Amino acid sequence: MGFISGVIAGVAVSAGAAAWYLSRSGERFRDQYRLERRLGEIGDQLEERSREIQATVNAQLAEVRSKANGPEIELDASQASAAEAAAADAAAALAAEIDAGESPTRRTRTADGDHAG
């Protein structure tokens, strides 16, 4: 009778260990999915901001061109470089804004104990 009870206890312990392992691997999968979803949201925000910046730059260039009233005035190159500099500054400000928030990459790596990267 001791052998049978040992087999039953072994099966019960292995089933419990398997259930625990599956719950842990599922948790890691959910964390990774949340991270990927958050990164996707950040990418969407960057894309939206870049579109806004591009629209602003295009509007400024159109305004300068309309004020110039023709290609004979040589302001286009300097105005274009100024608009590009403004767009670069706006992109840097956006990147700083995102960096100031909580980084989902750091949070996940710290939660898993992986400090490499």
Contact map, one row per residue, 1 for C-alpha under 8 A:
111110000000000000000000000000000000000000000000000000000000000000000000000000000000000000000000000000000000000000000
111111000000000000000000000000000000000000000000000000000000000000000000000000000000000000000000000000000000000000000
111111100000000000000000000000000000000000000000000000000000000000000000000000000000000000000000000000000000000000000
111111110000000000000000000000000000000000000000000000000000000000000000000000000000000000000000000000000000000000000
111111111000000000000000000000000000000000000000000000000000000000000000000000000000000000000000000000000000000000000
011111111100000000000000000000000000000000000000000000000000000000000000000000000000000000000000000000000000000000000
001111111110000000000000000000000000000000000000000000000000000000000000000000000000000000000000000000000000000000000
000111111111000000000000000000000000000000000000000000000000000000000000000000000000000000000000000000000000000000000
000011111111100000000000000000000000000000000000000000000000000000000000000000000000000000000000000000000000000000000
000001111111110000000000000000000000000000000000000000000000000000000000000000000000000000000000000000000000000000000
000000111111111000000000000000000000000000000000000000000000000000000000000000000000000000000000000000000000000000000
000000011111111100000000000000000000000000000000000000000000000000000000000000000000000000000000000000000000000000000
000000001111111110000000000000000000000000000000000000000000000000000000000000000000000000000000000000000000000000000
000000000111111111000000000000000000000000000000000000000000000000000000000000000000000000000000000000000000000000000
000000000011111111100000000000000000000000000000000000000000000000000000000000000000000000000000000000000000000000000
000000000001111111110000000000000000000000000000000000000000000000000000000000000000000000000000000000000000000000000
000000000000111111111000000000000000000000000000000000000000000000000000000000000000000000000000000000000000000000000
000000000000011111111100000000000000000000000000000000000000000000000000000000000000000000000000000000000000000000000
000000000000001111111110000000000000000000000000000000000000000000000000000000000000000000000000000000000000000000000
000000000000000111111111000000000000000000000000000000000000000000000000000000000000000000000000000000000000000000000
000000000000000011111111100000000000000000000000000000000000000000000000000000000000000000000000000000000000000000000
000000000000000001111111110000000000000000000000000000000000000000000000000000000000000000000000000000000000000000000
000000000000000000111111111000000000000000000000000000000000000000000000000000000000000000000000000000000000000000000
000000000000000000011111111100000000000000000000000000000000000000000000000000000000000000000000000000000000000000000
000000000000000000001111111110000000000000000000000000000000000000000000000000000000000000000000000000000000000000000
000000000000000000000111111111000000000000000000000000000000000000000000000000000000000000000000000000000000000000000
000000000000000000000011111111100000000000000000000000000000000000000000000000000000000000000000000000000000000000000
000000000000000000000001111111110000000000000000000000000000000000000000000000000000000000000000000000000000000000000
000000000000000000000000111111111000000000000000000000000000000000000000000000000000000000000000000000000000000000000
000000000000000000000000011111111100000000000000000000000000000000000000000000000000000000000000000000000000000000000
000000000000000000000000001111111110000000000000000000000000000000000000000000000000000000000000000000000001000000000
000000000000000000000000000111111111000000000000000000000000000000000000000000000000000000000000000000000001000000000
000000000000000000000000000011111111100000000000000000000000000000000000000000000000000000000000000000000000000000000
000000000000000000000000000001111111110000000000000000000000000000000000000000000000000000000000000000000000000000000
000000000000000000000000000000111111111000000000000000000000000000000000000000000000000000000000000000011001000000000
000000000000000000000000000000011111111100000000000000000000000000000000000000000000000000000000000000000000000000000
000000000000000000000000000000001111111110000000000000000000000000000000000000000000000000000000000000000000000000000
000000000000000000000000000000000111111111000000000000000000000000000000000000000000000000000000000000010000000000000
000000000000000000000000000000000011111111100000000000000000000000000000000000000000000000000000000000010000000000000
000000000000000000000000000000000001111111110000000000000000000000000000000000000000000000000000000000000000000000000
000000000000000000000000000000000000111111111000000000000000000000000000000000000000000000000000000000000000000000000
000000000000000000000000000000000000011111111100000000000000000000000000000000000000000000000000000000000000000000000
000000000000000000000000000000000000001111111110000000000000000000000000000000000000000000000000000000000000000000000
000000000000000000000000000000000000000111111111000000000000000000000000000000000000000000000000000000000000000000000
000000000000000000000000000000000000000011111111100000000000000000000000000000000000000000000000000000000000000000000
000000000000000000000000000000000000000001111111110000000000000000000000000000000000000000000100000000000000000000000
000000000000000000000000000000000000000000111111111000000000000000000000000000000000000000000000000000000000000000000
000000000000000000000000000000000000000000011111111100000000000000000000000000000000000000000000000000000000000000000
000000000000000000000000000000000000000000001111111110000000000000000000000000000000000000000000000000000000000000000
000000000000000000000000000000000000000000000111111111000000000000000000000000000000000000100000000000000000000000000
000000000000000000000000000000000000000000000011111111100000000000000000000000000000000000000000000000000000000000000
000000000000000000000000000000000000000000000001111111110000000000000000000000000000000000000000000000000000000000000
000000000000000000000000000000000000000000000000111111111000000000000000000000000000001001000000000000000000000000000
000000000000000000000000000000000000000000000000011111111100000000000000000000000000001000000000000000000000000000000
000000000000000000000000000000000000000000000000001111111110000000000000000000000000000000000000000000000000000000000
000000000000000000000000000000000000000000000000000111111111000000000000000000000000000000000000000000000000000000000
000000000000000000000000000000000000000000000000000011111111100000000000000000000011001000000000000000000000000000000
000000000000000000000000000000000000000000000000000001111111110000000000000000000000000000000000000000000000000000000
000000000000000000000000000000000000000000000000000000111111111000000000000000000000000000000000000000000000000000000
000000000000000000000000000000000000000000000000000000011111111100000000000000000010000000000000000000000000000000000
000000000000000000000000000000000000000000000000000000001111111110000000000100110010000000000000000000000000000000000
000000000000000000000000000000000000000000000000000000000111111111000000000000000000000000000000000000000000000000000
000000000000000000000000000000000000000000000000000000000011111111100000000000000000000000000000000000000000000000000
000000000000000000000000000000000000000000000000000000000001111111110000000100100000000000000000000000000000000000000
000000000000000000000000000000000000000000000000000000000000111111111100000100000000000000000000000000000000000000000
000000000000000000000000000000000000000000000000000000000000011111111100000000000000000000000000000000000000000000000
000000000000000000000000000000000000000000000000000000000000001111111000000000000000000000000000000000000000000000000
000000000000000000000000000000000000000000000000000000000000000111111110101000000000000000000000000000000000000000000
000000000000000000000000000000000000000000000000000000000000000011111110000000000000000000000000000000000000000000000
000000000000000000000000000000000000000000000000000000000000000011011111100000000000000000000000000000000000000000000
000000000000000000000000000000000000000000000000000000000000000000011111110000000000000000000000000000000000000000000
000000000000000000000000000000000000000000000000000000000000000000000111110000000000000000000000000000000000000000000
000000000000000000000000000000000000000000000000000000000000000000010111111100000000000000000000000000000000000000000
000000000000000000000000000000000000000000000000000000000000000000000011111110000000000000000000000000000000000000000
000000000000000000000000000000000000000000000000000000000000000000010000111111100000000000000000000000000000000000000
000000000000000000000000000000000000000000000000000000000000100110000000111111110000000000000000000000000000000000000
000000000000000000000000000000000000000000000000000000000000000000000000011111111000000000000000000000000000000000000
000000000000000000000000000000000000000000000000000000000000000000000000001111111100000000000000000000000000000000000
000000000000000000000000000000000000000000000000000000000000100100000000001111111110000000000000000000000000000000000
000000000000000000000000000000000000000000000000000000000000100000000000000111111111000000000000000000000000000000000
000000000000000000000000000000000000000000000000000000000000000000000000000011111111100000000000000000000000000000000
000000000000000000000000000000000000000000000000000000000000000000000000000001111111110000000000000000000000000000000
000000000000000000000000000000000000000000000000000000001001100000000000000000111111111000000000000000000000000000000
000000000000000000000000000000000000000000000000000000001000000000000000000000011111111100000000000000000000000000000
000000000000000000000000000000000000000000000000000000000000000000000000000000001111111110000000000000000000000000000
000000000000000000000000000000000000000000000000000000000000000000000000000000000111111111000000000000000000000000000
000000000000000000000000000000000000000000000000000011001000000000000000000000000011111111100000000000000000000000000
000000000000000000000000000000000000000000000000000000000000000000000000000000000001111111110000000000000000000000000
000000000000000000000000000000000000000000000000000000000000000000000000000000000000111111111000000000000000000000000
000000000000000000000000000000000000000000000000000010000000000000000000000000000000011111111100000000000000000000000
000000000000000000000000000000000000000000000000010000000000000000000000000000000000001111111110000000000000000000000
000000000000000000000000000000000000000000000000000000000000000000000000000000000000000111111111000000000000000000000
000000000000000000000000000000000000000000000000000000000000000000000000000000000000000011111111100000000000000000000
000000000000000000000000000000000000000000000100000000000000000000000000000000000000000001111111110000000000000000000
000000000000000000000000000000000000000000000000000000000000000000000000000000000000000000111111111000000000000000000
000000000000000000000000000000000000000000000000000000000000000000000000000000000000000000011111111100000000000000000
000000000000000000000000000000000000000000000000000000000000000000000000000000000000000000001111111110000000000000000
000000000000000000000000000000000000000000000000000000000000000000000000000000000000000000000111111110000000000000000
000000000000000000000000000000000000000000000000000000000000000000000000000000000000000000000011111111100000000000000
000000000000000000000000000000000000000000000000000000000000000000000000000000000000000000000001111111000000000000000
000000000000000000000000000000000000000000000000000000000000000000000000000000000000000000000000111111100000000000000
000000000000000000000000000000000000000000000000000000000000000000000000000000000000000000000000001111110010000000000
000000000000000000000000000000000000000000000000000000000000000000000000000000000000000000000000001011111110000000000
000000000000000000000000000000000010011000000000000000000000000000000000000000000000000000000000000001111111000000000
000000000000000000000000000000000010000000000000000000000000000000000000000000000000000000000000000000111111100000000
000000000000000000000000000000000000000000000000000000000000000000000000000000000000000000000000000000111111110000000
000000000000000000000000000000000000000000000000000000000000000000000000000000000000000000000000000001111111111000000
000000000000000000000000000000110010000000000000000000000000000000000000000000000000000000000000000000011111111100000
000000000000000000000000000000000000000000000000000000000000000000000000000000000000000000000000000000001111111111100
000000000000000000000000000000000000000000000000000000000000000000000000000000000000000000000000000000000111111111100
000000000000000000000000000000000000000000000000000000000000000000000000000000000000000000000000000000000011111111000
000000000000000000000000000000000000000000000000000000000000000000000000000000000000000000000000000000000001111111000
000000000000000000000000000000000000000000000000000000000000000000000000000000000000000000000000000000000000111111100
000000000000000000000000000000000000000000000000000000000000000000000000000000000000000000000000000000000000111111110
000000000000000000000000000000000000000000000000000000000000000000000000000000000000000000000000000000000000110011111
000000000000000000000000000000000000000000000000000000000000000000000000000000000000000000000000000000000000000001111
000000000000000000000000000000000000000000000000000000000000000000000000000000000000000000000000000000000000000000111
